[in-house]
Amino acid sequence: MYLMKVRGLVFDPHTNMYIIILNDETDKEILPIWIGKFEANAICFVLEGIIPPRPMTHDLTKNMLDTLNIKVISVVISNLKENTYFSKIHLLSQGSEVVVDSRPSDAIALALRSNAPIFVSEDVMNKRNSENLDQWLKNLKPEDFGKYMT
């Protein structure tokens, strides 16, 4: 398992989607995950410290978990199939661990709100297409990262 941090959020004009950039503690491993606009907004709010006047969906989820005394233990990006990432949210409820299936963007948005660690399985890191990733990384310019880099 790789412990990852959210490094930033960038817009990909070629796909009209956002990319959340995860990297490990040593900055040797990087994992970009393409996400939608609404999910990017949910993540951006946390990265920028913006508190909406009313709870957004991920805030509501965290509020419900807190009210029910359920703790987010961790998020794991657990699988990669046909260029789609899969993740699990690990929760602690009444002394038992509960695992819930989730899209990575939603899991990351919840992890950021809960200060929970984000992990990526070794299998996912091995499956990612390193050739395309290397090419994508070579084409990045510093200005592509904008104000959302941490």
N, CA and C atoms as an extended XYZ file, in Angstrom:
450
Properties=species:S:1:pos:R:3:atomname:S:1:resname:S:1:resid:I:1 pbc="F F F"
N         0.841       -1.189        0.000 N   MET     1
C         0.000        0.000        0.000 CA  MET     1
C         0.879        1.243        0.000 C   MET     1
N         0.450        2.206       -0.764 N   TYR     2
C         1.129        3.489       -0.818 CA  TYR     2
C         0.271        4.523       -0.103 C   TYR     2
N         0.850        5.206        0.885 N   LEU     3
C         0.172        6.322        1.527 CA  LEU     3
C         0.320        7.523        0.601 C   LEU     3
N        -0.807        8.115        0.220 N   MET     4
C        -0.780        9.205       -0.749 CA  MET     4
C        -1.336       10.486       -0.135 C   MET     4
N        -0.910       11.586       -0.706 N   LYS     5
C        -1.417       12.912       -0.348 CA  LYS     5
C        -1.995       13.544       -1.601 C   LYS     5
N        -2.968       14.402       -1.415 N   VAL     6
C        -3.484       15.166       -2.547 CA  VAL     6
C        -2.474       16.258       -2.832 C   VAL     6
N        -1.883       16.184       -3.991 N   ARG     7
C        -0.863       17.153       -4.386 CA  ARG     7
C        -1.484       18.370       -5.049 C   ARG     7
N        -2.594       18.144       -5.756 N   GLY     8
C        -3.234       19.269       -6.410 CA  GLY     8
C        -4.393       18.837       -7.271 C   GLY     8
N        -4.956       19.823       -7.914 N   LEU     9
C        -6.105       19.635       -8.779 CA  LEU     9
C        -5.867       20.488      -10.012 C   LEU     9
N        -5.926       19.875      -11.180 N   VAL    10
C        -5.682       20.609      -12.428 CA  VAL    10
C        -6.828       20.348      -13.412 C   VAL    10
N        -6.973       21.250      -14.355 N   PHE    11
C        -7.977       21.098      -15.400 CA  PHE    11
C        -7.294       20.579      -16.656 C   PHE    11
N        -7.872       19.546      -17.267 N   ASP    12
C        -7.343       18.980      -18.509 CA  ASP    12
C        -8.215       19.479      -19.664 C   ASP    12
N        -7.727       20.455      -20.430 N   PRO    13
C        -8.543       21.013      -21.512 CA  PRO    13
C        -8.803       20.015      -22.644 C   PRO    13
N        -8.003       18.983      -22.745 N   HIS    14
C        -8.187       17.982      -23.802 CA  HIS    14
C        -9.422       17.125      -23.549 C   HIS    14
N        -9.721       16.848      -22.277 N   THR    15
C       -10.874       16.009      -21.944 CA  THR    15
C       -12.006       16.809      -21.302 C   THR    15
N       -11.734       18.093      -21.017 N   ASN    16
C       -12.705       18.943      -20.326 CA  ASN    16
C       -13.046       18.393      -18.941 C   ASN    16
N       -12.072       17.740      -18.333 N   MET    17
C       -12.259       17.170      -16.999 CA  MET    17
C       -11.154       17.686      -16.079 C   MET    17
N       -11.358       17.470      -14.807 N   TYR    18
C       -10.355       17.818      -13.816 CA  TYR    18
C        -9.552       16.571      -13.460 C   TYR    18
N        -8.352       16.807      -12.970 N   ILE    19
C        -7.475       15.711      -12.576 CA  ILE    19
C        -7.016       15.980      -11.147 C   ILE    19
N        -7.276       15.024      -10.282 N   ILE    20
C        -6.725       15.110       -8.934 CA  ILE    20
C        -5.389       14.381       -8.964 C   ILE    20
N        -4.385       15.028       -8.437 N   ILE    21
C        -3.030       14.478       -8.437 CA  ILE    21
C        -2.715       13.962       -7.036 C   ILE    21
N        -2.455       12.669       -6.957 N   LEU    22
C        -2.018       12.054       -5.704 CA  LEU    22
C        -0.546       11.706       -5.840 C   LEU    22
N         0.201       11.914       -4.782 N   ASN    23
C         1.580       11.423       -4.795 CA  ASN    23
C         1.940       10.882       -3.421 C   ASN    23
N         2.954       10.003       -3.430 N   ASP    24
C         3.357        9.379       -2.175 CA  ASP    24
C         4.250       10.328       -1.383 C   ASP    24
N         4.603        9.896       -0.190 N   GLU    25
C         5.384       10.742        0.713 CA  GLU    25
C         6.774       11.055        0.184 C   GLU    25
N         7.303       10.185       -0.678 N   THR    26
C         8.660       10.393       -1.201 CA  THR    26
C         8.661       11.168       -2.519 C   THR    26
N         7.485       11.489       -3.027 N   ASP    27
C         7.327       12.171       -4.316 CA  ASP    27
C         7.854       11.348       -5.488 C   ASP    27
N         7.985       10.045       -5.298 N   LYS    28
C         8.445        9.183       -6.387 CA  LYS    28
C         7.281        8.610       -7.184 C   LYS    28
N         6.162        8.390       -6.512 N   GLU    29
C         4.991        7.804       -7.164 CA  GLU    29
C         3.904        8.860       -7.300 C   GLU    29
N         3.290        8.914       -8.467 N   ILE    30
C         2.227        9.868       -8.725 CA  ILE    30
C         1.072        9.131       -9.381 C   ILE    30
N        -0.143        9.548       -9.023 N   LEU    31
C        -1.323        8.933       -9.599 CA  LEU    31
C        -2.335       10.025       -9.946 C   LEU    31
N        -2.504       10.316      -11.235 N   PRO    32
C        -3.551       11.268      -11.632 CA  PRO    32
C        -4.869       10.512      -11.829 C   PRO    32
N        -5.954       11.091      -11.334 N   ILE    33
C        -7.273       10.490      -11.508 CA  ILE    33
C        -8.196       11.558      -12.088 C   ILE    33
N        -8.763       11.282      -13.243 N   TRP    34
C        -9.664       12.207      -13.908 CA  TRP    34
C       -11.016       12.157      -13.214 C   TRP    34
N       -11.550       13.343      -12.888 N   ILE    35
C       -12.819       13.427      -12.165 CA  ILE    35
C       -13.700       14.500      -12.797 C   ILE    35
N       -14.958       14.504      -12.428 N   GLY    36
C       -15.912       15.472      -12.957 CA  GLY    36
C       -15.834       16.821      -12.253 C   GLY    36
N       -16.544       17.784      -12.827 N   LYS    37
C       -16.542       19.150      -12.316 CA  LYS    37
C       -17.085       19.247      -10.890 C   LYS    37
N       -18.205       18.567      -10.612 N   PHE    38
C       -18.810       18.672       -9.284 CA  PHE    38
C       -17.923       18.051       -8.217 C   PHE    38
N       -17.296       16.931       -8.557 N   GLU    39
C       -16.382       16.291       -7.613 CA  GLU    39
C       -15.146       17.162       -7.397 C   GLU    39
N       -14.674       17.787       -8.472 N   ALA    40
C       -13.529       18.701       -8.362 CA  ALA    40
C       -13.872       19.872       -7.444 C   ALA    40
N       -15.085       20.406       -7.578 N   ASN    41
C       -15.512       21.498       -6.695 CA  ASN    41
C       -15.504       21.066       -5.235 C   ASN    41
N       -15.994       19.865       -4.972 N   ALA    42
C       -16.044       19.365       -3.597 CA  ALA    42
C       -14.640       19.256       -3.010 C   ALA    42
N       -13.696       18.821       -3.826 N   ILE    43
C       -12.310       18.689       -3.371 CA  ILE    43
C       -11.657       20.065       -3.266 C   ILE    43
N       -11.923       20.915       -4.242 N   CYS    44
C       -11.361       22.266       -4.250 CA  CYS    44
C       -11.763       23.048       -3.006 C   CYS    44
N       -13.026       22.923       -2.589 N   PHE    45
C       -13.490       23.633       -1.402 CA  PHE    45
C       -12.617       23.294       -0.196 C   PHE    45
N       -12.293       22.028       -0.030 N   VAL    46
C       -11.463       21.620        1.107 CA  VAL    46
C       -10.044       22.160        0.944 C   VAL    46
N        -9.477       22.028       -0.261 N   LEU    47
C        -8.107       22.490       -0.495 CA  LEU    47
C        -7.974       23.992       -0.258 C   LEU    47
N        -9.025       24.743       -0.569 N   GLU    48
C        -8.990       26.203       -0.426 CA  GLU    48
C        -9.521       26.669        0.929 C   GLU    48
N       -10.020       25.733        1.751 N   GLY    49
C       -10.552       26.104        3.052 CA  GLY    49
C       -11.877       26.840        2.974 C   GLY    49
N       -12.637       26.623        1.919 N   ILE    50
C       -13.931       27.283        1.747 CA  ILE    50
C       -15.004       26.490        2.487 C   ILE    50
N       -15.764       27.185        3.302 N   ILE    51
C       -16.872       26.562        4.015 CA  ILE    51
C       -18.155       27.113        3.415 C   ILE    51
N       -18.925       26.255        2.737 N   PRO    52
C       -20.153       26.744        2.118 CA  PRO    52
C       -21.188       27.117        3.180 C   PRO    52
N       -22.116       28.029        2.841 N   PRO    53
C       -23.125       28.429        3.827 CA  PRO    53
C       -24.049       27.272        4.226 C   PRO    53
N       -24.254       26.327        3.339 N   ARG    54
C       -25.055       25.135        3.606 CA  ARG    54
C       -24.216       23.922        3.244 C   ARG    54
N       -24.395       22.800        3.915 N   PRO    55
C       -23.555       21.633        3.633 CA  PRO    55
C       -23.743       21.109        2.201 C   PRO    55
N       -22.618       20.843        1.559 N   MET    56
C       -22.653       20.160        0.275 CA  MET    56
C       -22.770       18.655        0.574 C   MET    56
N       -22.918       17.853       -0.460 N   THR    57
C       -23.157       16.416       -0.272 CA  THR    57
C       -22.098       15.753        0.601 C   THR    57
N       -20.820       16.051        0.350 N   HIS    58
C       -19.755       15.411        1.129 CA  HIS    58
C       -19.725       15.924        2.568 C   HIS    58
N       -20.093       17.198        2.747 N   ASP    59
C       -20.201       17.742        4.100 CA  ASP    59
C       -21.351       17.065        4.841 C   ASP    59
N       -22.465       16.893        4.149 N   LEU    60
C       -23.613       16.209        4.730 CA  LEU    60
C       -23.243       14.784        5.141 C   LEU    60
N       -22.536       14.085        4.262 N   THR    61
C       -22.113       12.718        4.574 CA  THR    61
C       -21.252       12.700        5.825 C   THR    61
N       -20.280       13.606        5.889 N   LYS    62
C       -19.419       13.657        7.078 CA  LYS    62
C       -20.229       14.010        8.319 C   LYS    62
N       -21.160       14.960        8.201 N   ASN    63
C       -22.006       15.329        9.347 CA  ASN    63
C       -22.833       14.140        9.833 C   ASN    63
N       -23.359       13.363        8.899 N   MET    64
C       -24.138       12.184        9.271 CA  MET    64
C       -23.259       11.160        9.986 C   MET    64
N       -22.062       10.917        9.430 N   LEU    65
C       -21.151        9.967       10.067 CA  LEU    65
C       -20.780       10.432       11.475 C   LEU    65
N       -20.485       11.725       11.618 N   ASP    66
C       -20.137       12.263       12.938 CA  ASP    66
C       -21.295       12.106       13.920 C   ASP    66
N       -22.506       12.418       13.459 N   THR    67
C       -23.688       12.312       14.314 CA  THR    67
C       -23.917       10.873       14.767 C   THR    67
N       -23.631        9.923       13.886 N   LEU    68
C       -23.813        8.512       14.203 CA  LEU    68
C       -22.587        7.892       14.879 C   LEU    68
N       -21.580        8.749       15.169 N   ASN    69
C       -20.338        8.316       15.819 CA  ASN    69
C       -19.604        7.258       14.992 C   ASN    69
N       -19.570        7.486       13.686 N   ILE    70
C       -18.857        6.603       12.762 CA  ILE    70
C       -17.637        7.365       12.260 C   ILE    70
N       -16.485        6.727       12.340 N   LYS    71
C       -15.220        7.380       11.972 CA  LYS    71
C       -14.725        6.856       10.633 C   LYS    71
N       -14.249        7.766        9.786 N   VAL    72
C       -13.583        7.354        8.548 CA  VAL    72
C       -12.157        6.969        8.925 C   VAL    72
N       -11.844        5.682        8.780 N   ILE    73
C       -10.504        5.176        9.106 CA  ILE    73
C        -9.530        5.523        7.993 C   ILE    73
N        -9.928        5.190        6.757 N   SER    74
C        -9.065        5.432        5.600 CA  SER    74
C        -9.866        5.270        4.319 C   SER    74
N        -9.228        5.671        3.248 N   VAL    75
C        -9.744        5.487        1.892 CA  VAL    75
C        -8.682        4.712        1.142 C   VAL    75
N        -9.108        3.723        0.354 N   VAL    76
C        -8.159        2.927       -0.425 CA  VAL    76
C        -8.605        2.915       -1.881 C   VAL    76
N        -7.727        3.413       -2.765 N   ILE    77
C        -7.950        3.247       -4.197 CA  ILE    77
C        -7.520        1.813       -4.454 C   ILE    77
N        -8.511        0.957       -4.696 N   SER    78
C        -8.284       -0.480       -4.598 CA  SER    78
C        -8.167       -1.235       -5.911 C   SER    78
N        -8.657       -0.657       -7.002 N   ASN    79
C        -8.632       -1.397       -8.258 CA  ASN    79
C        -8.625       -0.437       -9.436 C   ASN    79
N        -8.178       -0.960      -10.565 N   LEU    80
C        -8.164       -0.227      -11.821 CA  LEU    80
C        -8.586       -1.196      -12.913 C   LEU    80
N        -9.731       -0.902      -13.543 N   LYS    81
C       -10.246       -1.744      -14.625 CA  LYS    81
C       -10.654       -0.844      -15.780 C   LYS    81
N       -10.088       -1.111      -16.948 N   GLU    82
C       -10.438       -0.382      -18.168 CA  GLU    82
C       -10.407        1.131      -17.945 C   GLU    82
N        -9.315        1.624      -17.367 N   ASN    83
C        -9.089        3.045      -17.099 CA  ASN    83
C       -10.052        3.649      -16.086 C   ASN    83
N       -10.718        2.832      -15.302 N   THR    84
C       -11.601        3.316      -14.250 CA  THR    84
C       -11.064        2.849      -12.902 C   THR    84
N       -10.891        3.816      -11.993 N   TYR    85
C       -10.416        3.499      -10.658 CA  TYR    85
C       -11.599        3.184       -9.747 C   TYR    85
N       -11.373        2.280       -8.795 N   PHE    86
C       -12.362        1.900       -7.807 CA  PHE    86
C       -11.765        2.136       -6.428 C   PHE    86
N       -12.618        2.469       -5.484 N   SER    87
C       -12.095        2.711       -4.138 CA  SER    87
C       -13.056        2.195       -3.078 C   SER    87
N       -12.526        2.119       -1.879 N   LYS    88
C       -13.278        1.684       -0.704 CA  LYS    88
C       -13.053        2.694        0.409 C   LYS    88
N       -14.123        2.949        1.140 N   ILE    89
C       -14.032        3.787        2.331 CA  ILE    89
C       -14.115        2.843        3.530 C   ILE    89
N       -13.106        2.901        4.389 N   HIS    90
C       -13.067        2.059        5.590 CA  HIS    90
C       -13.570        2.896        6.767 C   HIS    90
N       -14.631        2.402        7.388 N   LEU    91
C       -15.273        3.108        8.486 CA  LEU    91
C       -15.174        2.295        9.770 C   LEU    91
N       -15.215        2.980       10.896 N   LEU    92
C       -15.265        2.320       12.197 CA  LEU    92
C       -16.596        2.668       12.830 C   LEU    92
N       -17.445        1.651       13.027 N   SER    93
C       -18.775        1.835       13.594 CA  SER    93
C       -18.978        0.848       14.733 C   SER    93
N       -19.197        1.370       15.931 N   GLN    94
C       -19.440        0.554       17.118 CA  GLN    94
C       -18.380       -0.533       17.293 C   GLN    94
N       -17.134       -0.172       17.066 N   GLY    95
C       -16.016       -1.082       17.272 CA  GLY    95
C       -15.736       -2.033       16.133 C   GLY    95
N       -16.528       -1.984       15.069 N   SER    96
C       -16.325       -2.871       13.921 CA  SER    96
C       -15.983       -2.058       12.679 C   SER    96
N       -15.133       -2.658       11.856 N   GLU    97
C       -14.793       -2.008       10.597 CA  GLU    97
C       -15.837       -2.366        9.544 C   GLU    97
N       -16.265       -1.341        8.827 N   VAL    98
C       -17.226       -1.490        7.743 CA  VAL    98
C       -16.572       -0.903        6.503 C   VAL    98
N       -16.685       -1.604        5.375 N   VAL    99
C       -16.076       -1.141        4.124 CA  VAL    99
C       -17.191       -0.842        3.132 C   VAL    99
N       -17.112        0.351        2.543 N   VAL   100
C       -18.137        0.817        1.617 CA  VAL   100
C       -17.496        1.124        0.268 C   VAL   100
N       -18.122        0.637       -0.799 N   ASP   101
C       -17.661        0.912       -2.154 CA  ASP   101
C       -17.910        2.384       -2.484 C   ASP   101
N       -17.001        2.994       -3.249 N   SER   102
C       -17.126        4.408       -3.562 CA  SER   102
C       -16.345        4.763       -4.820 C   SER   102
N       -16.753        5.834       -5.457 N   ARG   103
C       -15.910        6.404       -6.513 CA  ARG   103
C       -14.722        7.073       -5.827 C   ARG   103
N       -13.545        7.027       -6.438 N   PRO   104
C       -12.375        7.652       -5.798 CA  PRO   104
C       -12.578        9.136       -5.484 C   PRO   104
N       -13.224        9.879       -6.369 N   SER   105
C       -13.412       11.305       -6.129 CA  SER   105
C       -14.240       11.551       -4.873 C   SER   105
N       -15.304       10.782       -4.687 N   ASP   106
C       -16.132       10.933       -3.486 CA  ASP   106
C       -15.370       10.493       -2.244 C   ASP   106
N       -14.636        9.393       -2.355 N   ALA   107
C       -13.851        8.894       -1.226 CA  ALA   107
C       -12.792        9.913       -0.811 C   ALA   107
N       -12.122       10.505       -1.791 N   ILE   108
C       -11.086       11.505       -1.494 CA  ILE   108
C       -11.709       12.747       -0.865 C   ILE   108
N       -12.840       13.204       -1.401 N   ALA   109
C       -13.521       14.373       -0.831 CA  ALA   109
C       -13.887       14.118        0.627 C   ALA   109
N       -14.349       12.928        0.940 N   LEU   110
C       -14.698       12.573        2.315 CA  LEU   110
C       -13.443       12.429        3.182 C   LEU   110
N       -12.402       11.822        2.643 N   ALA   111
C       -11.142       11.671        3.396 CA  ALA   111
C       -10.566       13.029        3.776 C   ALA   111
N       -10.600       13.973        2.842 N   LEU   112
C       -10.071       15.308        3.129 CA  LEU   112
C       -10.867       15.992        4.233 C   LEU   112
N       -12.170       15.813        4.226 N   ARG   113
C       -13.018       16.415        5.262 CA  ARG   113
C       -12.824       15.729        6.616 C   ARG   113
N       -12.410       14.485        6.600 N   SER   114
C       -12.266       13.694        7.828 CA  SER   114
C       -10.822       13.571        8.290 C   SER   114
N        -9.901       14.164        7.572 N   ASN   115
C        -8.471       14.019        7.863 CA  ASN   115
C        -8.068       12.556        7.923 C   ASN   115
N        -8.633       11.761        7.020 N   ALA   116
C        -8.324       10.331        6.961 CA  ALA   116
C        -7.247       10.082        5.907 C   ALA   116
N        -6.393        9.097        6.130 N   PRO   117
C        -5.351        8.799        5.143 CA  PRO   117
C        -5.939        8.203        3.864 C   PRO   117
N        -5.237        8.467        2.763 N   ILE   118
C        -5.605        7.947        1.447 CA  ILE   118
C        -4.503        6.983        1.025 C   ILE   118
N        -4.902        5.753        0.707 N   PHE   119
C        -3.960        4.739        0.267 CA  PHE   119
C        -4.280        4.315       -1.162 C   PHE   119
N        -3.253        3.868       -1.859 N   VAL   120
C        -3.422        3.264       -3.182 CA  VAL   120
C        -2.761        1.896       -3.115 C   VAL   120
N        -3.491        0.882       -3.567 N   SER   121
C        -2.945       -0.478       -3.515 CA  SER   121
C        -1.782       -0.629       -4.494 C   SER   121
N        -0.901       -1.551       -4.174 N   GLU   122
C         0.224       -1.832       -5.070 CA  GLU   122
C        -0.271       -2.324       -6.419 C   GLU   122
N        -1.350       -3.081       -6.410 N   ASP   123
C        -1.923       -3.584       -7.651 CA  ASP   123
C        -2.311       -2.438       -8.585 C   ASP   123
N        -2.934       -1.406       -8.032 N   VAL   124
C        -3.319       -0.242       -8.839 CA  VAL   124
C        -2.076        0.457       -9.381 C   VAL   124
N        -1.079        0.635       -8.538 N   MET   125
C         0.142        1.311       -8.988 CA  MET   125
C         0.828        0.501      -10.084 C   MET   125
N         0.759       -0.808      -10.003 N   ASN   126
C         1.365       -1.655      -11.030 CA  ASN   126
C         0.550       -1.671      -12.321 C   ASN   126
N        -0.765       -1.544      -12.205 N   LYS   127
C        -1.633       -1.615      -13.383 CA  LYS   127
C        -1.653       -0.336      -14.213 C   LYS   127
N        -1.422        0.790      -13.566 N   ARG   128
C        -1.550        2.043      -14.320 CA  ARG   128
C        -0.621        2.021      -15.519 C   ARG   128
N        -1.033        2.646      -16.543 N   ASN   129
C        -0.277        2.629      -17.792 CA  ASN   129
C         0.864        3.642      -17.685 C   ASN   129
N         2.023        3.157      -17.298 N   SER   130
C         3.141        4.070      -17.035 CA  SER   130
C         3.608        4.791      -18.288 C   SER   130
N         3.445        4.179      -19.447 N   GLU   131
C         3.855        4.849      -20.685 CA  GLU   131
C         3.024        6.106      -20.911 C   GLU   131
N         1.702        5.982      -20.794 N   ASN   132
C         0.839        7.157      -20.950 CA  ASN   132
C         1.055        8.149      -19.822 C   ASN   132
N         1.262        7.654      -18.605 N   LEU   133
C         1.508        8.526      -17.475 CA  LEU   133
C         2.792        9.313      -17.681 C   LEU   133
N         3.855        8.641      -18.107 N   ASP   134
C         5.118        9.337      -18.353 CA  ASP   134
C         4.951       10.424      -19.411 C   ASP   134
N         4.241       10.129      -20.484 N   GLN   135
C         4.022       11.116      -21.542 CA  GLN   135
C         3.207       12.293      -21.016 C   GLN   135
N         2.175       11.998      -20.239 N   TRP   136
C         1.346       13.048      -19.670 CA  TRP   136
C         2.173       13.951      -18.751 C   TRP   136
N         3.016       13.340      -17.919 N   LEU   137
C         3.853       14.114      -17.006 CA  LEU   137
C         4.849       14.988      -17.761 C   LEU   137
N         5.411       14.470      -18.858 N   LYS   138
C         6.370       15.247      -19.650 CA  LYS   138
C         5.730       16.472      -20.268 C   LYS   138
N         4.436       16.391      -20.570 N   ASN   139
C         3.741       17.502      -21.213 CA  ASN   139
C         3.226       18.549      -20.237 C   ASN   139
N         3.309       18.280      -18.937 N   LEU   140
C         2.827       19.241      -17.944 CA  LEU   140
C         3.758       20.441      -17.857 C   LEU   140
N         3.142       21.600      -17.695 N   LYS   141
C         3.887       22.831      -17.470 CA  LYS   141
C         3.507       23.346      -16.078 C   LYS   141
N         4.378       24.079      -15.406 N   PRO   142
C         4.054       24.570      -14.053 CA  PRO   142
C         2.739       25.333      -14.004 C   PRO   142
N         2.428       26.107      -15.029 N   GLU   143
C         1.186       26.883      -15.013 CA  GLU   143
C        -0.063       25.994      -15.109 C   GLU   143
N         0.099       24.740      -15.520 N   ASP   144
C        -1.034       23.817      -15.573 CA  ASP   144
C        -1.592       23.536      -14.177 C   ASP   144
N        -0.756       23.691      -13.169 N   PHE   145
C        -1.172       23.353      -11.814 CA  PHE   145
C        -1.981       24.464      -11.153 C   PHE   145
N        -1.849       25.693      -11.607 N   GLY   146
C        -2.666       26.768      -11.088 CA  GLY   146
C        -2.569       26.914       -9.581 C   GLY   146
N        -3.633       27.459       -9.003 N   LYS   147
C        -3.614       27.755       -7.571 CA  LYS   147
C        -3.996       26.565       -6.705 C   LYS   147
N        -4.332       25.427       -7.297 N   TYR   148
C        -4.809       24.296       -6.517 CA  TYR   148
C        -3.703       23.349       -6.082 C   TYR   148
N        -2.470       23.658       -6.355 N   MET   149
C        -1.381       22.780       -5.924 CA  MET   149
C        -1.094       23.038       -4.458 C   MET   149
N        -0.782       21.947       -3.744 N   THR   150
C        -0.472       22.092       -2.322 CA  THR   150
C         1.000       21.846       -2.092 C   THR   150
